[in-house]
Amino acid sequence: MKQFIISVTLFVILLLNSCSQRESNDSGKSLEQYFAITEQGVQTGNVKMIPIETPKGTFNVWTKRFGNNPRMKLLLLHGGPGATHEYWECMENFLPKEGIEFIYYDQLGSAYSDQPKDTSLWDLSRFVEEVEQVRKALRLNRDNFYLMGHSWGGFLAIEYALKYQDNLKVLILSNTMASSPDYDKYANEVLAKQMAPSVLDTIRMLEAKGDFESPKYMELLMPNYYAKHICRLPMDQWPEPMMRAFNKLNHEVYVIMQGPSEFGIAGKLENWDKKSEIKKIKVSTLAIGAKYDTMDPEHLKWIASEVENGSFLFCPNGSHMCMYDDQTIYMNGLIKFMKEVDSGKKTVAF
């Protein structure tokens, strides 16, 4: 009996050691695959400058790949227009451990990409063709191409999906809308009315005078608008990557396309509206909304119900930058969606 117990004990120990070694080997293999070198020649940390053909000549845009996953390649479209990829850097704390490949990308006119001075380039349809050229250069296809747009990047992602849907596997729309007029309406009829009347009157007066550079304008907007609807973390704790992206904003691109006011859109995008076409999107689509956002969360919920395979993630504590101020729900939801779609699901419940 004693010999039998010893034999069983030894067998269990050997089995556990075998499993542990296998798990260690699998983990090592996964890490090796995720961080595999996929380009020949001198290594640059997976930074790739991509030439973009435009009606005004060829320019270069900056991209950087993080990780390697042949089935899940997430291309990140930043907001603005004219901001940078940098506020997406929080992804590095969440996506690598899930084995998800993601790609930073500064659109033309943004910090690390070329910044031509021809203002005719700041056009939504031209940006769509830019994204398609980036897709081709990065060899993304309908089997692995996850496209994620935030804010203005969501406008761009919607337009891209409507024209090049056959190249997509998944569309993710974060804190955005499918209609500039609806965005204007929400800003004026909902967000503006949450301000103290005296504050709103002064802001309206400065805007009417075109005095957007007045120190008073930002002095009022920061505590009454930005701190409530852009990022709800204490302002002295605003994340450095987010601040870095804001500080590098290309104001020329922003004003031409968005307009100078924070209440609605007055630039080239003023009349942009794709609500009637949203139902044409067939790929699995995640819409992410936040309670305190500048973009109406009910509109994002509607987008999820309108597309053929829509899912909706709601961040109850978040604002426009809810990847920071409602981070746990945002990241857990994003990862759950991506992994379940990768496993074969079309929609995901939260």
N, C-alpha and C positions, 0 to 999 in steps of 0.2 A: 504493500500500500504506500509506504514511504517512497519507494522507488518510482511508483506511478505518479505521485504528486510532484516529485522532482522533475520527471519527464515532461509533465504537463506545463509546469512553471517555465522550464527551458523553452518549450515550444512557443508559449505565449510571448516570452521575451524576444525570441528570434522573429516572431511574426510582427511584433511592434516595431522592432528595429528595421525590419524590411519595409514596413509601411512608411516609417519616418524617413528612411533613405529615399524611397520612391517619391514621397511628397517633396523632399528637399531637391531631388533631381528635377522633378516637374517644375518646381518653383524657379530653379536656376535656368531651366530651359525656357520658361516663359519670359523671364527677365532678359535672357539672351535674345529671344525673338523680338521682344518689345523694343529693345534698344539696338537692334541690328543695324549695321551700316548698309544702306541700300544704294548709295551713290558712289561711283568710282572717283579716284583722284583725291586731292587735298580736301580734308574734312573741315567744314565750317560751322559745326553745331547745327546742321540741317537748315541753315539759312539759304534761301534761294531767291535771287533776283530774277523776276520774270519779265521779259520784254512784252509790252502791250502795244499792239497796233491801234492807232486812233486816226481820225480824219486829219489830225494836225501833226502827225508824225509818230515815231516810236518812243515810248517812255518805259521806265522800269518800275515795277512795284515789288515791295519787300514781302517775303513770306518766311515762316519758320515752322518746321514740322517738329512735333514733340511725340516721340514714340512711333511704333509701327504696328498696325493691325490691318491685315488684308481685308477684313470685313467691315470695320467701323473707322471711317476717316471723317472727322468733324471739321469742316471749314467754318471759321468764325468771322462773321461780318460785323464790324464795330459800328457804333452809332455816329452821331454828329448831325449832318455830314461834316467830315473834316476832323473827327477825333482820331484816336489811334487804337491799335490792338491791345495796348498795355493794361487796360482795366480788366481784360480777360485773364490776366496772370493768376488770378485766384483758382483757375481751373487746375493748375499744377498740383494743388493739394488734394485733388479729388479724382481726376480722370486717370492718371497713370496707374494707380493701384487697382483700377478696374480693367486695365489693359486697353483703354480707349485711346486711339490716336487722335490728336487734334492739331490744327494748323492755324497759327496766327497769320494775319494778313492785313497790311496797311493799304487801304485803297489809294488810288492815284490822288495826289494832293495832300496826303497825310504824312506824318512825321518821317518815317523811314523810307518812304517811296519818293519818286520824283514829284516836284511841285511846279509844274508848268504854269505860266501866267495867262495863257489863253483861256478866258472865262467861258468860251463856248464848250469846253470840255466838261463843265459841271452840269451834266445832263443825265437824267435817270436812265434813258435808253442806252447811252454810251457806257454807263457803269455796268449795266447788264451784260454787255458784250465783253467788258473787262473781266467780270466774274467767269464767263465762259472760257476766256483765254487762260485764266488762272487754273480752272478745272482741267483743261487739256494739258497744260504744262505739268500739273501735279499727278496726272494720270488717274483722276477720280472718275468713277463710272456708276451706273445704276445699281451695281452690286455692293457698293461700299460708300457712296457719297452721301454724307449727312451734312446738310447745309443749315447753319444756325445764324439768324439775323436778330440783332437787338436794336430797338428804337428805329432810327433811320435805316439801319441794316436790315430790319424787318420789311420796310418798304421795298428795299432792293431784293430781298429774298423772295418776296411775293411776285415781283415782276419777273425775276429769273425763273421761278417755278412755272409761271404762266407761259413762258416762251420755251423753256428747256426742260420741262418736266421729265421727258424720257431719259435724261441723264442723271436723275435723282433717285436715291433710295428713300430718303427721309427729309422732311422739312420741319424746322423748329423755329417758331416765331416768339420772341421774348420781348414783352413790354413794348408793343407796337400796335399799329392799327392798319386797316385796309382802306382808310378814307381820311384825307386831310380835312374836308369839311366837318366830318364827325369829330375829329380831334379838336378843331376850333370850337365846335359847339360844347364839347366836354370842358375845355379849358375855360370858356367864358361863363357857361351856365352852372358848372359844378365847382371847379377849383377856385375860380375868382371869387365866388360868393362865400367861400370859407375864410376869406381874409377880412380883417377889420375894415369897415367902409372908408375910414380916413387913409389907411395904407393903400387900399385899392385906388382911391381917387388920386392920390399922389402919383402912383405908378402910371395910371392912365394919362395923367397930365403930362408926365415926362415922355411917354410914348407918343402922344399927340404932337409934341414939339420935336420929336425925333431925337431927343436928348438921351440916347441909349448909353452914352459914355459917361454920363453924370455919375459921380460917386454915390449920390443919393439913390440912384436907380438900383445899383447892386446892394447898397446898404439895406434897402427895403426887401429886395428879393431873397437875399441869403437866409434870413431867419423866417420869413413868411412864406417862402415858396420852395427854395432848394432844400432847406432842412426838414421840410415836411413831405415833399413829393419827389425829390431826387435821391437823397440818401438820408435815412432817419437815424443813422448812428450819430452820436455827438460830433459836432463839426470839428472839434479839436482832435477827433479820433478817425476822421475820414481816411480810408485806406490809401496808402502812398501810391500804389499802381493806378488807382482811380484818379487821384490828383495829378499824377504825371500825365495821364491821358488828357485830362481837362486843360492842363496848362499848355499842352502842345496843339490845341485845337487850331485848325486853319480857319480863321475867321472869315476870310474871303469866300471860301467854299460854303461855309455855314450860312452866311448872310445871303448869298446868291440863291441858294436852294431852300433854306428854311425861313430866312427873313430875320430881322434884328430882334423881334419881340419874343418873349418867352410864352406869351399867351396866344397859341395858335401859330399858323404858318402863313407867311406873306410872300415867300420867294417863289421860285419856279414850281415848287411842289404844292402851291396853294390850292389848286383845283384837282389834284390827284385823287382818284377814287376808283377802287377796284372791287367794290362790294358785289357788284353784279357778276363778276367773273370768278370769285373765290370758289364757287361750287365746281369749277372746272379742275380744281386740284385733287388728284386721285391718290397721290402717295401718302403714306402715313405721316401725319402732321401733328406736332405738339404745339399748343398755344399756351404761353405762360403769362398770367396776369397777377397783379399785386393790388392789394386794397387801397394803398395810398399813392399809387402811381399817377404820373401825368397822363398816361394812356388808360382809357376806360377799361377796367378788367371785364366788364360785361360784354364789351365789344370783342375782346379776345375769346371769351366763352362762346359768343356767337360764331366766331370764325371756326372754332373747333366743331361746332354743330353743323356748319355749312359745308365744309370740305367732306369728301367721301369717307376718309378714315381719320377722323379727328379725335384728339385727346386734349383735355384741359387740366392744367396744373395751376392751382390758386395759392398765392403766398399771402397769408392773412396779416402778416406783420411787415410786409415789404413795401417798397416804393419803386421808383424807376430803376434803381440799382439794387434790385433784390437779390442779385447774386452775392451781395455783401450784407444787406440789412435783414434778409430772411434766408440766410445762406444754407442752413440745414435742410429746410424744405425744398429750396430751389435745387440744390445739388443732388439730394437724394431722389427727387422726382425726375430730374434730367437723366441721371444714371439708370434708374429703374426703367424709364421709357426706352432708352437706347438699347439696353440689354434685352428687354422683352421683345422689342421689334426685331432685334438680331436673332432671337430664338424663333421667330416666325409669326408673332402677333401683329395685327394691323393697328389695333387701338389698345390703350392701356388705361386702367382705372386707378384713380388716386383716392 
